[in-house]
């Protein structure tokens, strides 16, 4: 049959059917093309992208759940999130431990503080590895407050800047360098504490002593430094008190850095996560072979003609270069944007 079909295509002739065979009229394809498919209102609400946005907003508020008690007196909401904190006191995200409204902290932030106190964070490291082995860096894509804000800033449709593969690889090295410096200083100070000689080192490091990454951590600046300024009465509430900003000192530069991070995220999705986040580098070490990941259906995927998955990926991962069975990229945050936008429904969730 296949040979006959090819012969007909080459000759352009149609095979005559016997008289005993009834001919069936072919439907008019042009009419079908003119008909527009009915829109599905429920599909706009109950879809993967919308689910992720809802989860992100819920965790953005839940991680800082003490704000419900402080501002609204809703202690039952705070109690719910503190019960979750009893099970998962820290998760692989970027969230400061000292934030006044924080209920759950990030694993990297907790490890930094524990090391500088002269102790080893056995429980934090153990729970972090277990989570990363099962779900990879999904907490970065679905839970991390800093990642959530970057995603919402990137939402409006506009031309996104995506560096070439070689440039992307070089830029990703910066977060490794930052991790080595910050983790090294934390261990150094921790050893000095156990030896009783931490005073000199703390004087040298200054604000970088207890947590070397905190002064440059946008999450720490947003959820710790800015609330502290408000508590100290230095937050301007009118034009007449706008001069309070001059009293901020180094905090003014920190706020400018946060604004720059989100401003650049308008055109470069999650650039801070990709290039500067040391926590992201640490989490990527244990998430490369996560049990839950994404793969591609080779019967549906058309990598030679389609690159939609790579265009929409906020982490700028070259998905098509990985095997169909499982994508072993340490930078995948399991946001599933590739699955949501794939025109052939070729992206699938794999259990390796």
Protein Blocks (a to p, Z undefined) as FASTA:
>chain_A
ZZmmmmmmmnopacdddfklccdddddfklmmmpccdddfklmmmcfklmmmmmmmmmmm
mmmmmmmmmmnopaklmmmmmmmmmmmmbacddddfklmkbmbdcfklmmmmmmmnopac
fklmmmmmmmmmmnommlmmmmmmmlmmmmmmmmpgcddddddfklmmmmmmmmmmmmmm
mmmmmmmmmmmmmnopmmmmmmmnmmmmmomklmmmmklmmmmmmmmmmmnopacfbfkl
mmmmmmnmmmmmmmmmmmmmmmmmmmmghklmmmmmmklmmmmmmmmmgfbdcdddfklp
cfklgcklmmmmmnlpafklpcfkbccbfkbgolommmmmmmnlpaccddZZ
